[in-house]
């Protein structure tokens, strides 16, 4: 959502055109940086997964609660980074849980499911932002982040997995 609709905040805050390139570079860099960080986060410790979930929630609140361009960008970049960390961890656990013979099919199915979920949410986001503005619509991201925070707090699965001696990192 942040990758697809994040620049709407820049438009609504009348950001200078020259800022869009560095903003996009910073946002896209969260994919690589988040993957690197995810391989080093000690998810086996009981407080880590809830802390990551709370970080996602706090980062999602910033763009709707504050109208400072720098704070909005920081919130979006942090949100994208945290979601990447959670996504990499979830992908790792999914790959650990299925046999190698079906791993590619399961991964493809998970990707398809995520796009099927994204489509109606993006239509809702577009409609809401068109009728109520992007800051109000940002509460949809807060709602999604709340779900991530609740899942990360309650899902023991984020702490499980064979982290010891994993050479795929």
N, C-alpha and C positions, 0 to 999 in steps of 0.2 A: 504494500500500500504506500509506503513512504517513497519507494522508488518511482512508482507510477504517479502519485499525486503530491509529493512533497514540494515540488516547485510551485504549486498553487499558493502556498504560504508566501513564497517570495513575491509572487505577483500581487497578492493582497496587501503586502507590506511595502509595495513600490520599491523593491530592491533594484539597485542599478544593474543594467544588463551585463556589465563586466563581471558581476558576481556569480552568474549562473554556471560558467565553466568550472571555476574552483569549487563551487558548491557541489556540482555533479561529480567531480573528481574525488572530493572528500567522501561523498556518499558511497560511491562505487568502491572506494578503497576499503570500506568496512567489510566487504566480502572476503578479501584476502586476509586482512588483519584479524577479523573475527574467526576465521578458520585456524589461524595460527594460535590465537588466544585459547580457542576451544580445546586444542590439543594439550594445553598446559593448565587448564582450570581443574582443580582437584574436586571433581563432582562427588567423589566417594565421601567427602566430609559432609555431614548432615546439614550444615548451615549454608552451603554454597548454592545449591539449587534455589532455595527460597530467596536468597540474596540477589541472584540473577533475575528472578521473576520480579522482585520489587524494583530493581533497576530499570527493567523494561517499563513498568507502570509509571515510575517517576519521570522517565524520559518521554513517555507518551503524553503526560500531563503538561509538560512545558510548552509545546506549541499552541495549546488551547488556553492556557492560563496567562501567558505572557505575550506581549506584542512587540518585544524587542527582537530585531532580526537576528542578532547574534545568539540569543537564547533559543530562538526557534530552530536555528540551524544546529546548534549544539544538541538540542533535544532530539531532533530527527536523526542526526548522525549516531548519537548514543543508542537510540531505539533500534536503528538498523544494525548496529554492532551487536547489541544484546540478542536480537532475534537471530542473527547469523550464528552466534555462539550456541544458542539453543537448537537451531536447525542442524548444525554440524553434529552436536551431541546426539540429537534424535536420530540422525542418519547413521551415526556410528552404532548406536544401540540397535537400530533396525537391521543393519548389516550383520551384527553379531548374533542376532536372534534367528536368522534364517539360514538355511543351507546354501552353500555356494551354487548349487544347481538351479536354484530359483531366485537368487539374489537380484539379478538384473530385472526379472519380471516384477518382483515386489517393488523394487526401486522405481520402475516405470509406472506402476500402478499408484504408488504414493505421490509421484509427481503429477500424474493425471488428476488424482483426487484433489490435490492442492489447487490446481487450476480450475477445477469444477467448483470449488468453494470460493475462489477468488472472483469468478465472473459475477455472481449475484451481489457479492459484497461491493465490488467496484461499481456496479450499476447503482446500487443504493448510495454509495459515496458520491457519485456524480450527480445524482438527483438531489441529494441533501445539500451538497455544496452549491448547486445552482439555485436552490430555493432559499437556503438559510445562511449561506456563506461558509467559507472553509474553516474558520475557527470553531463554529458551532458543530460542523461535521467532524471536526477532529475528535469529538467525544466518541465517535465510532472506533477510532484507534485506541482510545483509552479503554473502551469496552473490550476490545481484542486483547490489549495488554493486561487487563484484569484477568481475563481467562488464562493467559500465559502465566501470570503470577500465581493464580490458584493452582493450575496444573503443576507448576514447578514446585510449589510448596507441598502438594499432596502426592505427587508421583515419585515413588521410591525408585522407579525405573531410571530416572536421571542419574541416580547414584550407583546403579548396578552396571554391570558390564565388565569385561575383562580389560581393565586399564593397565594392569601389571604386565610389563613385557610386550605391550602391543607395538609392533614394529611398523604399523601402517601410518603412524603419525609422522 
